[in-house]
Amino acid sequence: MNNSLLVVLVASGIAYGTPLLYASLGELLTERAGVLNLGVEGMMLVGAVMGFWTVQRLHTGAGLSLAAAIGVAAVAGAAMALIHAFLVITLRASQIVSGLALTIFAGAAGLSSYLGNDLNLADAPARHTFHPLFPASFQNWPIVGPIIFGQNVLVYVSWACVIGVWLYLSKTRPGLNVRAVGESPASADAMGINVVAYRYIHTLVGGAFAGVAGATFTLAITPQWVSGITGGAGWIAIALVIFAFWRPELCLVGAYFFGALQALAPQLQAREISLGPTALWTNTLPYVMTIVVLVLASASGARRRLGAPSALGAPYVREER
């Protein structure tokens, strides 16, 4: 692999990894509060279609349209997360069943596909898209140009989000409180922390992150609406949280690694280089991740070894403490 291909692959990996980063940060916050959300894929798809719809229907300048689209996508993802939160926090339903049901409901054969078809969004290019923020003179710099300066604003905002989530969880009282809620909700409740409120808020914030992640696909990576456009990225994002040991900075590394894997096939095909058996492996990656996530989420021993929040996936009943 020559240097130019490596630089392009790294730059593309950052671009393709950005939605994974947004989704994994949202899932990290949700799981830190003790709630397992397996509906990330469905929330991403709803965010993708609603963000794209906003750009197509809002006849304003590019900057305002794109900002509104990201806002609408975040609200759409949070609305889906509210359903999950109500089921698992208030009604104490199984978090695994609820998340899977949401993904099926909102997935490629469900709500997102219906909205895309009903709103006549298919096969239409986006009216506005996110372009590289810096001028071409910066992007042409050797090595750092395409990697650092060839990205759109969503990439730079995601970097700020990584720093913000790290500071929030490690340096602020609410962040320490949410970690306490995820580790021992009964003890947190005894200290006067509102366990239900913290779980609701962080589940909704996680859904908003997933919605933004979905909109990143339709407004930056592939500026159009195609049913199932996320291609299983939500499952990869959930697995990333586990493999990153619930640390935001490692989510960034993992997201860019899997982003580079997703970018590998088109980059090699553009250079007429055959992937061989690797193509099959990259295409089945989301499904492998699904199996890994379900195994690790179901095995308490595996969660403990990886450093998962102790109360992850367990409903909290105040009367039982």
C-alpha positions as CSV (number, residue, x, y, z in Angstrom):
1,M,0.0,0.0,0.0
2,N,1.6,3.3,-1.1
3,N,1.6,6.4,0.9
4,S,-1.0,8.2,-1.1
5,L,-3.4,5.3,-0.7
6,L,-2.7,5.2,3.1
7,V,-3.4,8.9,3.5
8,V,-6.7,8.6,1.5
9,L,-7.6,5.5,3.6
10,V,-7.0,7.3,6.9
11,A,-8.9,10.4,5.7
12,S,-11.8,8.3,4.5
13,G,-11.7,6.2,7.7
14,I,-12.3,9.4,9.7
15,A,-15.2,10.4,7.5
16,Y,-16.8,6.9,7.5
17,G,-16.1,6.5,11.2
18,T,-17.8,9.8,12.3
19,P,-21.3,8.3,12.4
20,L,-20.0,5.4,14.3
21,L,-18.4,7.8,16.8
22,Y,-21.6,9.8,17.3
23,A,-23.6,6.6,17.9
24,S,-21.1,5.0,20.2
25,L,-20.8,8.1,22.3
26,G,-24.6,8.2,22.7
27,E,-24.6,4.5,23.6
28,L,-21.8,5.0,26.1
29,L,-23.8,7.7,27.9
30,T,-26.9,5.5,27.9
31,E,-25.0,2.4,29.2
32,R,-23.2,4.5,31.9
33,A,-26.6,5.1,33.3
34,G,-27.3,1.4,33.4
35,V,-29.6,1.2,30.3
36,L,-28.7,-1.1,27.4
37,N,-30.0,0.3,24.1
38,L,-30.0,-2.2,21.3
39,G,-32.2,0.1,19.2
40,V,-29.4,2.3,18.0
41,E,-29.7,1.0,14.4
42,G,-33.3,1.9,14.3
43,M,-32.7,5.4,15.8
44,M,-30.0,6.0,13.3
45,L,-32.3,5.2,10.4
46,V,-35.1,7.4,11.7
47,G,-32.5,10.2,12.2
48,A,-31.2,9.7,8.7
49,V,-34.6,9.9,7.0
50,M,-35.8,12.8,9.0
51,G,-32.6,14.8,8.6
52,F,-32.7,14.2,4.8
53,W,-36.4,15.2,4.7
54,T,-35.6,18.5,6.5
55,V,-33.0,19.4,4.0
56,Q,-35.3,18.6,1.1
57,R,-38.3,20.5,2.4
58,L,-36.7,23.5,4.1
59,H,-36.1,26.2,1.5
60,T,-33.5,28.3,3.2
61,G,-29.7,28.8,2.9
62,A,-27.4,25.8,3.1
63,G,-26.1,26.5,6.5
64,L,-29.5,27.0,8.2
65,S,-31.0,23.9,6.4
66,L,-28.2,21.7,7.5
67,A,-28.3,22.9,11.0
68,A,-32.0,22.4,11.2
69,A,-31.6,18.9,9.7
70,I,-29.2,17.9,12.3
71,G,-31.5,19.3,15.0
72,V,-34.5,17.4,13.6
73,A,-32.5,14.2,13.3
74,A,-31.5,14.6,17.0
75,V,-35.1,15.1,18.1
76,A,-36.2,12.1,16.0
77,G,-33.6,9.9,17.6
78,A,-34.5,11.1,21.0
79,A,-38.2,10.5,20.4
80,M,-37.4,6.9,19.5
81,A,-35.2,6.6,22.6
82,L,-38.1,7.9,24.7
83,I,-40.2,4.9,23.7
84,H,-37.3,2.7,24.8
85,A,-36.9,4.6,28.1
86,F,-40.6,4.3,28.9
87,L,-40.6,0.6,28.3
88,V,-37.5,-0.3,30.2
89,I,-37.3,2.3,32.9
90,T,-41.0,2.9,33.7
91,L,-42.5,-0.4,32.7
92,R,-39.3,-2.4,33.4
93,A,-39.5,-4.4,30.2
94,S,-36.5,-6.4,29.0
95,Q,-33.9,-4.0,27.7
96,I,-32.7,-6.5,25.1
97,V,-36.2,-7.2,23.8
98,S,-37.2,-3.5,23.7
99,G,-34.1,-2.5,21.8
100,L,-34.4,-5.3,19.3
101,A,-38.1,-4.5,18.8
102,L,-37.3,-0.8,18.1
103,T,-34.7,-1.7,15.5
104,I,-37.2,-4.0,13.8
105,F,-39.9,-1.4,14.0
106,A,-37.8,1.5,12.7
107,G,-35.4,-0.6,10.5
108,A,-35.2,-1.0,6.7
109,A,-38.5,-2.8,6.5
110,G,-40.3,-0.6,9.0
111,L,-40.9,3.1,9.9
112,S,-37.8,4.6,8.2
113,S,-38.5,2.9,4.9
114,Y,-42.2,3.9,5.1
115,L,-41.3,7.5,5.8
116,G,-38.8,7.6,3.0
117,N,-41.3,6.2,0.5
118,D,-44.3,8.2,1.7
119,L,-42.3,11.5,1.6
120,N,-41.0,10.7,-1.9
121,L,-37.3,10.9,-0.8
122,A,-35.9,8.0,-2.7
123,D,-33.5,8.5,-5.6
124,A,-33.3,12.3,-5.0
125,P,-29.9,13.9,-4.2
126,A,-29.7,16.1,-1.1
127,R,-30.3,19.8,-1.8
128,H,-27.5,20.7,0.6
129,T,-24.7,18.6,2.0
130,F,-21.8,19.0,4.4
131,H,-18.6,19.9,2.5
132,P,-15.0,20.1,3.8
133,L,-14.7,23.1,6.1
134,F,-11.3,24.4,5.1
135,P,-10.3,25.7,1.6
136,A,-8.6,23.6,-1.0
137,S,-5.2,25.2,-0.3
138,F,-5.3,23.6,3.2
139,Q,-6.5,20.3,1.9
140,N,-3.6,20.0,-0.5
141,W,-1.0,20.0,2.2
142,P,1.0,16.8,2.3
143,I,-0.4,14.1,4.6
144,V,-2.2,16.3,7.1
145,G,-4.1,18.2,4.4
146,P,-6.7,15.5,3.5
147,I,-6.6,13.9,6.9
148,I,-7.1,17.0,9.1
149,F,-8.3,19.8,6.8
150,G,-10.3,17.7,4.3
151,Q,-13.2,17.0,6.7
152,N,-16.6,18.5,7.2
153,V,-17.8,20.3,10.3
154,L,-19.5,17.2,11.7
155,V,-16.1,15.6,12.1
156,Y,-14.7,18.5,14.1
157,V,-17.9,18.6,16.2
158,S,-17.5,14.9,17.0
159,W,-14.0,15.6,18.3
160,A,-15.4,18.2,20.6
161,C,-18.1,15.7,21.7
162,V,-15.4,13.1,22.7
163,I,-13.7,15.7,24.9
164,G,-17.0,16.9,26.3
165,V,-18.2,13.4,27.2
166,W,-14.8,12.6,28.8
167,L,-14.9,15.8,30.8
168,Y,-18.5,15.2,31.8
169,L,-18.1,11.7,33.0
170,S,-14.8,12.2,34.8
171,K,-14.7,15.8,36.0
172,T,-18.3,16.9,36.8
173,R,-20.7,16.0,39.6
174,P,-23.6,15.0,37.3
175,G,-21.1,12.8,35.4
176,L,-20.0,11.1,38.6
177,N,-23.7,10.7,39.5
178,V,-24.5,9.0,36.3
179,R,-21.6,6.6,36.8
180,A,-23.0,5.9,40.3
181,V,-26.4,5.2,38.9
182,G,-24.9,2.7,36.4
183,E,-22.8,0.9,39.1
184,S,-25.2,0.8,42.0
185,P,-28.6,2.5,41.6
186,A,-29.7,1.6,45.1
187,S,-26.7,3.3,46.6
188,A,-27.1,6.3,44.3
189,D,-30.8,6.6,45.3
190,A,-29.8,6.4,49.0
191,M,-27.5,9.4,48.4
192,G,-30.4,11.4,47.0
193,I,-29.7,10.9,43.3
194,N,-32.8,10.6,41.1
195,V,-32.1,7.3,39.4
196,V,-35.1,7.4,37.1
197,A,-34.4,11.0,35.9
198,Y,-30.7,10.2,35.2
199,R,-31.6,7.1,33.2
200,Y,-34.3,8.9,31.2
201,I,-32.1,11.9,30.4
202,H,-29.1,9.9,29.3
203,T,-31.2,7.4,27.3
204,L,-32.7,10.4,25.4
205,V,-29.3,12.0,24.9
206,G,-28.0,8.7,23.6
207,G,-30.9,8.6,21.1
208,A,-30.2,12.1,20.0
209,F,-26.6,11.2,19.3
210,A,-27.8,8.2,17.3
211,G,-30.1,10.5,15.2
212,V,-27.2,12.7,14.4
213,A,-25.2,9.7,13.4
214,G,-27.9,8.7,11.0
215,A,-28.1,12.1,9.5
216,T,-24.3,12.0,8.9
217,F,-24.9,9.2,6.4
218,T,-27.6,11.1,4.4
219,L,-26.1,14.5,4.6
220,A,-22.3,13.9,4.4
221,I,-21.3,10.4,3.4
222,T,-24.0,9.4,0.9
223,P,-26.1,12.5,0.3
224,Q,-29.4,10.7,-0.6
225,W,-31.9,8.5,1.1
226,V,-31.7,4.8,0.5
227,S,-33.6,2.3,2.6
228,G,-31.3,0.7,5.1
229,I,-28.6,3.3,4.4
230,T,-26.8,2.7,7.7
231,G,-26.0,-0.9,6.8
232,G,-25.7,-2.2,10.3
233,A,-23.6,0.6,11.7
234,G,-25.7,0.8,14.8
235,W,-24.6,-2.7,15.8
236,I,-21.0,-1.8,15.2
237,A,-21.4,1.3,17.4
238,I,-22.8,-0.8,20.3
239,A,-20.0,-3.2,20.0
240,L,-17.5,-0.3,19.9
241,V,-18.6,0.8,23.4
242,I,-17.8,-2.7,24.8
243,F,-14.5,-3.0,23.0
244,A,-13.6,0.6,24.1
245,F,-14.2,-0.4,27.8
246,W,-16.8,2.4,28.1
247,R,-14.2,5.1,27.5
248,P,-15.0,7.9,25.0
249,E,-11.4,8.3,23.7
250,L,-11.2,4.6,22.8
251,C,-14.5,4.9,21.0
252,L,-12.8,7.4,18.7
253,V,-10.0,5.0,17.9
254,G,-12.4,2.1,17.3
255,A,-14.8,4.2,15.2
256,Y,-12.0,5.3,12.9
257,F,-10.6,1.7,12.7
258,F,-14.0,0.4,11.5
259,G,-14.5,3.4,9.3
260,A,-11.2,2.6,7.6
261,L,-12.4,-1.0,7.0
262,Q,-15.6,0.4,5.4
263,A,-13.6,2.7,3.2
264,L,-11.1,0.0,2.2
265,A,-13.4,-1.7,-0.4
266,P,-14.3,1.4,-2.4
267,Q,-10.7,2.7,-2.3
268,L,-9.2,-0.5,-3.6
269,Q,-11.9,-0.9,-6.2
270,A,-11.2,2.6,-7.4
271,R,-7.6,1.5,-8.0
272,E,-8.8,-1.8,-9.6
273,I,-7.3,-3.9,-6.7
274,S,-9.3,-7.0,-5.8
275,L,-10.3,-7.5,-2.2
276,G,-10.8,-11.2,-2.6
277,P,-12.2,-13.0,0.5
278,T,-11.9,-9.7,2.5
279,A,-15.0,-8.3,0.8
280,L,-17.2,-11.0,2.2
281,W,-15.7,-10.4,5.7
282,T,-16.4,-6.7,5.6
283,N,-19.9,-7.2,4.3
284,T,-20.8,-9.6,7.2
285,L,-19.1,-7.5,9.9
286,P,-22.4,-5.9,11.2
287,Y,-24.0,-9.3,11.6
288,V,-20.9,-10.7,13.4
289,M,-21.1,-7.6,15.7
290,T,-24.7,-8.4,16.4
291,I,-23.8,-11.8,17.7
292,V,-20.9,-10.5,19.7
293,V,-23.1,-7.8,21.3
294,L,-25.9,-10.2,22.3
295,V,-23.4,-12.7,23.8
296,L,-21.6,-10.1,25.8
297,A,-24.8,-8.3,26.9
298,S,-26.2,-11.6,28.1
299,A,-23.1,-12.9,29.9
300,S,-22.6,-11.3,33.2
301,G,-19.1,-12.7,33.6
302,A,-18.0,-11.2,30.3
303,R,-19.4,-7.8,31.3
304,R,-17.5,-7.8,34.5
305,R,-14.2,-8.7,32.9
306,L,-14.6,-5.9,30.4
307,G,-15.5,-3.3,33.1
308,A,-19.1,-2.8,32.2
309,P,-21.3,-0.8,34.6
310,S,-22.5,-3.3,37.3
311,A,-26.2,-2.5,36.9
312,L,-26.2,-2.4,33.1
313,G,-29.4,-4.0,31.7
314,A,-30.9,-4.4,35.1
315,P,-34.2,-2.5,35.9
316,Y,-34.2,-0.6,39.2
317,V,-37.1,-1.1,41.5
318,R,-36.9,1.4,44.4
319,E,-39.1,-0.6,46.7
320,E,-36.7,-3.5,46.5
321,R,-33.5,-1.7,47.7
